[in-house]
Amino acid sequence: MTVAGTPKLDLKSLGHHLNLSSLGQDRRATVFPNPLSLPLSPTMPDDSLAVLKGTLEFLALRTLASGTEMHGFEILDFVHRSTEDELQLEEGALYPALHRMEKRGWLAARWGVSEKGRRAKYYRLTTDGQTALRSEEERWSRYVTAVGRLAPDAGARP
């Protein structure tokens, strides 16, 4: 689909060049569509932002960077609150990502009891996880800068 006078983006090529899957995330775990692939519409039905493929692990690593141990629901809640509900993560995508990162050695985990008295797995960032996070922060900084070059300044008319 194109907007009058605007060529259609080759999304597969764009995704390849952005290399958003550098963390090795199993793409089946991300349940949100790529917002760039959605049809352009003058009105969008939902004001929240879909999470781009390849960002789930980055968001979890960034959340745990404070050094505080958190269980999965706390991570979800922290992301929702920190982004003022702009980013919506689903439990069904987060938990497999946490397990993958634990297997890679990026997270350490222990079983405990949650504030609601339920058994929960608490995660914390490891040294390898801190290294992976630094790498992804650099990549995201470059990504945001590149996209910012295409986006008009806030309040300015194109």
C-alpha positions as CSV (number, residue, x, y, z in Angstrom):
1,M,0.0,0.0,0.0
2,T,1.3,3.5,-0.8
3,V,0.3,7.0,0.3
4,A,-0.2,9.3,-2.6
5,G,3.2,9.9,-4.2
6,T,5.1,7.7,-1.7
7,P,6.8,4.5,-2.9
8,K,6.1,1.3,-1.1
9,L,8.8,0.2,1.4
10,D,10.5,-3.1,0.9
11,L,10.0,-4.3,4.5
12,K,11.9,-7.5,4.2
13,S,14.9,-5.6,2.9
14,L,14.5,-2.9,5.6
15,G,14.3,-5.6,8.4
16,H,17.4,-7.3,7.0
17,H,19.4,-4.0,7.0
18,L,18.3,-3.0,10.5
19,N,19.4,-6.5,11.8
20,L,16.9,-6.2,14.7
21,S,17.2,-9.9,15.4
22,S,20.8,-9.7,16.6
23,L,20.0,-11.2,20.0
24,G,19.0,-14.4,18.3
25,Q,15.4,-14.2,19.5
26,D,13.1,-16.9,18.2
27,R,10.8,-14.8,16.1
28,R,7.8,-17.0,16.9
29,A,7.9,-15.7,20.5
30,T,7.0,-12.2,19.5
31,V,3.3,-12.0,19.0
32,F,3.0,-8.4,17.8
33,P,3.1,-7.5,14.1
34,N,5.8,-5.2,12.8
35,P,4.1,-1.8,12.9
36,L,5.9,-0.9,9.6
37,S,3.9,-3.7,7.9
38,L,0.5,-2.4,8.9
39,P,-1.6,-0.6,6.3
40,L,-1.3,3.1,6.5
41,S,-4.5,4.6,7.8
42,P,-5.6,8.2,8.8
43,T,-6.9,6.7,12.0
44,M,-5.5,3.9,14.0
45,P,-7.9,1.9,16.2
46,D,-5.4,1.6,19.1
47,D,-3.2,4.3,20.6
48,S,-0.6,1.9,22.1
49,L,2.5,1.0,20.2
50,A,3.1,-2.5,18.9
51,V,6.5,-3.9,20.0
52,L,8.9,-4.3,17.1
53,K,10.2,-7.8,16.5
54,G,13.6,-8.2,18.2
55,T,12.9,-5.7,21.0
56,L,11.4,-8.0,23.7
57,E,14.7,-9.2,25.0
58,F,16.1,-5.7,25.0
59,L,13.2,-4.4,27.0
60,A,13.6,-7.2,29.6
61,L,17.3,-6.7,29.8
62,R,16.9,-2.9,30.2
63,T,14.2,-3.4,32.9
64,L,16.5,-5.7,34.9
65,A,19.5,-3.3,34.5
66,S,18.7,-1.6,37.8
67,G,20.0,-4.7,39.6
68,T,16.6,-5.5,41.2
69,E,15.4,-9.1,40.9
70,M,12.0,-9.3,39.3
71,H,9.6,-12.0,38.3
72,G,7.9,-12.0,34.9
73,F,4.8,-10.2,35.9
74,E,6.8,-7.5,37.6
75,I,8.8,-7.0,34.4
76,L,5.6,-6.7,32.3
77,D,4.2,-4.2,34.9
78,F,7.4,-2.2,34.9
79,V,7.5,-1.8,31.1
80,H,3.8,-0.9,31.0
81,R,4.2,1.7,33.8
82,S,7.5,3.1,32.5
83,T,6.2,3.6,29.0
84,E,2.9,5.0,30.3
85,D,1.1,2.0,28.7
86,E,2.5,2.9,25.3
87,L,4.2,-0.5,24.9
88,Q,2.1,-3.6,25.5
89,L,3.9,-6.9,26.1
90,E,2.2,-10.2,26.4
91,E,3.0,-12.8,29.0
92,G,3.0,-15.5,26.3
93,A,5.9,-13.7,24.5
94,L,7.9,-12.6,27.6
95,Y,8.3,-15.9,29.4
96,P,9.9,-17.9,26.5
97,A,12.2,-14.9,26.0
98,L,13.2,-14.9,29.7
99,H,14.0,-18.7,29.5
100,R,16.1,-18.2,26.4
101,M,18.1,-15.4,28.1
102,E,18.6,-17.6,31.1
103,K,19.9,-20.4,28.9
104,R,22.3,-18.0,27.2
105,G,23.6,-17.0,30.6
106,W,22.3,-13.4,30.3
107,L,20.0,-13.9,33.3
108,A,20.3,-15.8,36.6
109,A,17.1,-17.1,38.2
110,R,15.9,-18.4,41.5
111,W,12.5,-19.6,42.7
112,G,10.8,-17.6,45.4
113,V,7.4,-16.5,46.6
114,S,5.7,-13.5,45.1
115,E,4.0,-10.7,47.0
116,K,0.7,-12.6,46.3
117,G,2.0,-15.7,48.0
118,R,2.5,-17.6,44.7
119,R,5.6,-19.4,43.6
120,A,7.5,-17.3,41.1
121,K,10.8,-17.3,39.2
122,Y,12.9,-14.2,40.0
123,Y,15.4,-13.0,37.4
124,R,18.5,-10.8,37.6
125,L,21.0,-9.6,35.0
126,T,24.4,-11.4,34.9
127,T,27.7,-10.0,33.7
128,D,27.0,-11.5,30.2
129,G,23.6,-10.0,30.3
130,Q,25.1,-6.6,31.0
131,T,27.4,-7.0,28.0
132,A,24.5,-8.0,25.8
133,L,22.5,-5.0,27.0
134,R,25.3,-2.5,26.3
135,S,25.5,-3.9,22.7
136,E,21.8,-3.6,22.2
137,E,21.7,-0.1,23.7
138,E,24.3,1.0,21.1
139,R,22.3,-0.7,18.3
140,W,19.0,1.0,19.5
141,S,20.7,4.4,19.8
142,R,21.8,4.0,16.1
143,Y,18.3,2.8,15.1
144,V,16.5,5.7,16.8
145,T,19.0,8.2,15.2
146,A,18.4,6.7,11.8
147,V,14.6,6.7,12.1
148,G,14.8,10.3,13.5
149,R,16.4,11.4,10.3
150,L,13.3,10.3,8.4
151,A,10.7,11.6,10.9
152,P,9.8,15.3,10.7
153,D,10.6,17.4,13.8
154,A,7.9,17.5,16.4
155,G,5.4,20.3,15.5
156,A,7.1,21.0,12.1
157,R,5.2,20.4,8.9
158,P,6.9,18.3,6.2
